[in-house]
């Protein structure tokens, strides 16, 4: 599951993921393949949870107790940030 998450993150241009009990951070590569509007929406709609730290990092604050909850939260975040797929 962790390997799948890393591969998916790599496809989206995320070079590093850190997730702990209180939240985490995604570090973007030089050319991330993310939906910029999704990032803006997250920050505008949930400013107490999500914030940009410079141009390369998206930080999030959430209670994520067990490892499985962390994996699920990161998977959901990657789904949200992925660009819309062409039909």
C-alpha positions in Angstrom: 0.0 0.0 0.0 2.8 2.4 0.8 4.6 1.5 -2.4 1.4 2.2 -4.4 1.1 5.5 -2.6 4.7 6.5 -3.4 4.3 5.6 -7.1 1.1 7.6 -7.4 2.7 10.6 -5.7 5.7 10.3 -8.1 3.3 10.4 -11.1 1.7 13.6 -9.7 5.1 15.2 -9.1 5.2 14.9 -5.4 8.8 14.2 -4.3 8.1 13.6 -0.6 5.3 12.7 1.8 5.4 13.0 5.5 2.4 12.0 7.7 2.3 11.8 11.4 -0.3 11.7 14.2 -1.0 15.5 13.9 -0.8 15.9 10.1 1.9 16.1 7.5 3.4 17.7 4.4 3.6 17.0 0.7 6.7 18.3 -1.1 6.3 19.1 -4.8 8.9 18.5 -7.4 9.8 21.3 -9.9 7.0 20.3 -12.3 4.1 18.9 -10.3 1.2 17.4 -12.3 -1.4 18.7 -9.9 -4.7 20.6 -10.3 -3.8 24.1 -9.1 -7.4 25.0 -8.7 -7.8 22.0 -6.3 -4.9 23.3 -4.1 -6.5 26.8 -4.0 -9.9 25.3 -3.2 -8.5 23.2 -0.3 -6.8 26.2 1.2 -9.8 28.5 0.8 -12.4 26.1 2.1 -10.3 24.6 4.9 -7.6 27.2 5.9 -7.3 25.7 9.4 -6.3 22.3 7.9 -4.3 23.2 4.7 -1.7 25.8 4.0 1.1 26.3 1.5 4.6 26.6 3.0 6.4 28.4 0.1 5.8 27.1 -3.4 7.0 23.6 -2.8 5.1 22.4 0.3 1.5 21.8 1.2 1.0 21.3 4.9 -2.0 19.7 6.5 -3.1 19.4 10.1 -5.4 16.5 11.0 -5.7 14.0 13.8 -4.3 10.8 12.2 -3.8 8.2 14.9 -2.9 4.9 13.3 -0.7 4.3 10.2 -3.8 3.1 8.3 -5.6 6.4 8.9 -2.5 8.3 7.6 -2.4 6.2 4.4 -6.1 6.8 3.8 -5.8 10.5 4.4 -2.9 10.8 2.0 -4.7 8.7 -0.6 -7.7 11.0 -0.3 -5.5 14.1 -0.6 -3.8 12.7 -3.7 -7.2 12.0 -5.3 -8.3 15.6 -4.6 -5.1 17.1 -6.0 -4.9 14.9 -9.2 -5.8 16.8 -12.4 -9.1 15.9 -13.9 -8.8 13.0 -16.3 -9.7 13.5 -19.9 -12.9 11.6 -21.0 
